[in-house]
């Protein structure tokens, strides 16, 4: 693989500051002119208005017109991607994420690893690639080869999903795909993962460290895991000594996998129900004081800025209902994965919820995404998961 740029994007005077700060996105409004006729996903060069080279990136036809691969004038070839993958692998190994009791982590986190539009999650020898740009998806086979070369025997199988995050199946790129669901281990807890039918790549790895925190607080408590998906928080809570865990998710398919995950860890799904129901409906009819530890981990309420206000109101309603119902002396773990809702917006929504519920609430901890999902200082948009651990009097 040796990709040559086939067009130039010339930026307007005064619009290069973000690139000088190494921000990996260029918006269409910054472009003065385009020299050539690039197609979606093509490699393009970026220059300032004085013919000075700025960067190389993938061309896009939306508001983000270029996603930067490098700020150096260099070849985009196999060696380039192998270096990127080797750096990413070395970072995850510095976090000691591949060990006897843990074989799941995010290996490539888009912009944070200098590969915007590409997500790679590692599941016990299987790398699941998820594409969020045409530029990355166009190189799927070559990227798989480079990834396997960089990871030196640790990656035995590579599968891909399209840039859509809906349940849309997967495609084998390298190796032999194991039977699904595929067994993994995270912090000593076992899980089945189905990347072909599940959301995103099949498991929400970004909550790994928050799940461990739930384990520490769960002993002797009655736990409600809302938007529980396949039961990640539920398994950790029971491993931490919870009396009982009730898991609620709108998907019966997810709840069936949750039951399997409970059984895999020797917990009884009959005593720890997995209920397919709308979360807010369940909260509204739930008796007060039934739970003294509640986890709220909803899907993104807003993916665009124009939906942010409604999202904030949604977080307020959801959390107010939970705060009204939680037992005194209980803990609420609450999250937002909406990138356009920043920490201040989210904290404000939870404050409004506490006021509406009439409860005294202490902030125990501010929570975030797992270390393998770390973002760079140059791309603050990469920080998307906000959370609060609250003590409710």
C-alpha positions, 0 to 999 in steps of 0.5 A: 500500500502506497497512497498518493494524494490526488488533490490540494485543499487551500485554507483561508488566511486565518484558518490555520490556527487549529492545524498549528495546534495539531487539531485533527479536523478541518471544517469546510468553512476553512477552505478557500479553494480545492485544487483537483476533484477529490472523492469521499475518502481520498487522501488530500494535501492541505496547504495555507494560502502562501503555499506552505504545506500543513498536513495530509488527511482523508477528504470528506464531503460533510462539515468535516472536510479533512481528517488529519493523518499526519502533519508531516510531509511523508509517505502514507504506506504500509510502514506508516500504518504499522508504526501507528499500530505499534505505538498504539499497542505499546501504549496499551501494554504500558497500561498492563491491559493484556494479562491473565485476568484481562484480554479485552481493551480498545487498541485504536481510539481514532484521533487519539491514536492518529487514525481518525475514523478508525476504531479497533477493539481487542477481544482475546485475540480478535481485533474488531475494526469499526469504520467511521470514515470512508478513507479508513473503510477503503483501506480495510484489507491493508489496515488489517494486514498492517495491524496483524504485522504490528501486533506480533502474533497477538492478533489472530483474527480481524473482523470489520464492521461498517461505519454504521453502529447499528446491528449490521453484521460483520466481515472477516478480514484475516484469520478464522472467525471464532464461534459467536458469542466469543468469551473474554475476560475483563478484570477477572470477570468473564463475558460473552461478546457478539460483535456481529449482532451487538451494538458497536463492537459488542461490548462497552470497554470504555466503562471498564474502570467504572465497572471496577468502581461499582464492584467496590461499592456494591457489597451488601447492596441491592443494585439496579443496572439501567440500560444494562446491555449485556450485564457488564455492571451487573456481573461486577456488582455481584462479584463485589458482593451485591445482595441482588442485581436487577438489570433493565434494557429495552433489548430482549436479545441483550437481556438474554446475553446478560443472563448468559454472562451471569451464568458464566460467572456462576451467578443465578439469573433467576435471583438476579432478573434481566428485564426487557423494558423501557428504562424510564417506564421501569423507574416510574413504576418502581417503588421508592427505596427498592434499591440503594445503588443505581447505575444509569448508563443510557445511550447518547441522547444527542449526536448534534449540537442542535439536539443538545438542549433536549438531551440535557432535559432527558438527562434531568428527567431520567436522573430525577426519577432515579433520585426520587426512588433511591434509598437514603444512603444509596449511591447513584452512578450516572453517565452521559456518552453524548460528546456534544454534552460537556461535563458542565452541561451534564453536571448542570442537568444532574444538579437540576435533577437533584433539585427536582427530586428534593434530595441532598446529594454529595459528589463522591467522584467525577468519572470518565472513560477508560484509559485505553480510550484516552484522548489527546490534549489537541482533540478535546472532542475525544473526551466524551464519557462523563460520569458522576458517583453520587451519595444520596442522603 
